Amino acid sequence: MEKTIDEKKQGESLVLEQKEGNKRKLFIESYGCAMNFSDSEIVASILANQGFNTTQNLEDADLVLVNTCSIRDKAEQTVRKRLEKYNAVKRSHNPKMKVGVLGCMAERLKTKFLEEEKIVDLVVGPDAYKDLPNLLAEVDEGHDAINVILSKEETYGDISPVRLNSNGVTAFVSITRGCDNMCTFCVVPFTRGRERSRDPQSIIEEINDLSSKGFKEITLLGQNVDSYLWYGGGLKKDFDKASDLQRATAVNFSNLLELCANAQPKMRIRFSTSNPQDLTMDVVETMAKHRNICNHIHLPVQSGSNRILKEMNRLHTREEYMELIDNIKRVIPDCAISQDMIVGFPTETEADFQDTISLMNYVKYDFGYMFTYSERPGTLAERKMEDDVPEETKKRRLAEMVELQQEHSGYRTRQNLNTVVEVLIEKESKKSDAHWSGRTPQSLVTVFPKGDYKIGDFVNVKVNDCTSATLIGEAIGYSINNE
């Protein structure tokens, strides 16, 4: 399981349209990966029907929820500080306020939060959000409430998420939950349970609904999207018990991509996150076949050393990964590849690290997310391995890796100079209110003068300049997607 964490979004408090007649106020913050932000939209939808409107004013809230992440120690420390803040506000301003923890950290630290530290009233795991009305009734009667039971079936396919803080252009669509890959560094299989997929019909219905509301791009979301497998419901691991009819009518990720691309040919389709061991060439060939499936694959590798990959229980080798990259580039020459890397995993030597550096030089990733290893309680690595790489060594290696990635990002970005790229306008540029900002199919941020264009337009942009991460150009007309 990989998670791409957008640092700019951490701790966003979410606001949605006020529902008439709702009297109670909800303050909800999210930390972690896109799955958590997507889950917050599901929670908001459930609570809107329980009389809650969102607020960005913590002091006014009747209910404060924080949607948490256990993938990195930094996220957990941040959430603990936020819980301290909520409780300080509760003591000084609003004694009736109720505080709850949602998500992965809730599942992992349930008794600690409720019984030992007594800092929350409510603990809700990732598969228990539909139980929120019952749990809130318990809390309203003065009891602590908890449900962290992991489900074999829950996919929330029947809940239409409320799009929080949405730009009205791009949206996440969740397609799988849970993870079966037992990477030794990762806590997700324990906090989100086994892998199950959502009914493809409900996914298409959600995409069609988003299109009717004017959305222009969706990202299919899952801990490991390539593992998507629908055969009428049930866990991925139980597919070997499926009937002949279920097997014959099963929908895999390549089939799902095809269904989505055909359902809305003018809508851009992205997906995240992929796992090298599960990304099959039929997915790449489906991408090549459909113009509206974006040419970008986030393909975390974590290390370039075969020895470390084995220690991590990654079910691919360095050589297999490189062959997969070669095959992707053969079928889709302009496909952007991005990475996740962990530096300083237990026992990582300088030679192991140099293997990672040489892999980076081989692939020349478009961009990447790089972290130093931090031990996660409950993982196999924490139980069986000593965190033996000194912190200063980790930091030095990370700095070297980041510097190399910036060099490669610059190299890939410069390849777009003097070309024309299609850009979906998402928002105003942060640096200039006279410029729009959007992304190419390869997920490259592009800025250009506004002209008469508007958010949600697909525009052809001539690239005249660039930084290491951003294209700078001028619009030369609408793309065929706008016709």
Secondary structure, DSSP 4 states (H G I P E B T S, - for coil): ----B-GGGTTEEP--PPPTT--EEEEEEE-SBHHHHHHHHHHHHHHHTTTEEE-S-GGG-SEEEEEE--S-HHHHHHHHHHHHHHHHHHHHT-TT-EEEEEEHHHHHSHHIIIIIS---SEEE-TT-GGGHHHHHHHHHTT--EEE-PPPSS---TT-----TT--SSEEEEE-EE------TT--HHHHH-S-EE--HHHHHHHHHHHHHTT--EEEEE-TTGGG-EESSSSBGGGGGG--HHHHHT-EEHHHHHHHHHHH-TTSEEEEE---TTT--HHHHHHHHH-TTB-SEEE---B-S-HHHHHHTT-SS-HHHHHHHHHHHHHH-TT-EEEEEEEES-TT--HHHHHHHHHHHHHH--SEEEEEE----TTSHHHHH----S-HHHHHHHHHHHHHHHHHHHHHHHHTTTTSEEEEEEEEE-SS-TTEEEEE-TT--EEEEE-TT--TT-EEEEEEEEE-SSEEEEEEEEE-GGG-
